[in-house]
Amino acid sequence: MKYEAKYASDPGHPDYDRYMNLKDMVDRMHGENGVDITSHDISHRATAAMLRAIKKDTIDERSRLEPGEIDGVVLSRGNGQAQTGEYAIAYQGDPANPTVRTLGVPTRELLVPAEQNLQEINRINEQAQRTQAQERQQTQARQQDQETQATAPRSMF
């Protein structure tokens, strides 16, 4: 029987490398904020929640993040609108630069069981594959129509 990666946290899954990079960032965020990361479950839950939010954001037409890698994850600082640590923030670019792209995920979402978020990641991937397949079919149909119109005999009248 052939091994098949079920979730992003499994080697061989298309999102595995992204999951592992994000896990390193989440572990660093936890360490910088005094969160005990000796429990694999805390890190696993938080990483799965962040990856789900990032993947969901990238398929949204109003996406806050660019497709590609995340540069880091930090906890929010209190600013009058949100309390310190109320959000885990994934960012792209230099966090000191006002053009940095960010995505805030409520920290309460980091406590959701990892499997729930990992299943959602798989659903997002399946939806994206279906959408890409439909777009390819539409593009092929337009190209065929254009080719048919270009080769069709034209009447002089």
Secondary structure as GFF3:
##gff-version 3
##sequence-region A 1 157
A	DSSP	alpha_helix	16	32	.	.	.	ID=ss1
A	DSSP	alpha_helix	40	59	.	.	.	ID=ss2
A	DSSP	beta_strand	72	75	.	.	.	ID=ss3
A	DSSP	beta_strand	87	92	.	.	.	ID=ss4
A	DSSP	beta_strand	101	106	.	.	.	ID=ss5
A	DSSP	three_ten_helix	107	111	.	.	.	ID=ss6
A	DSSP	alpha_helix	114	151	.	.	.	ID=ss7
###
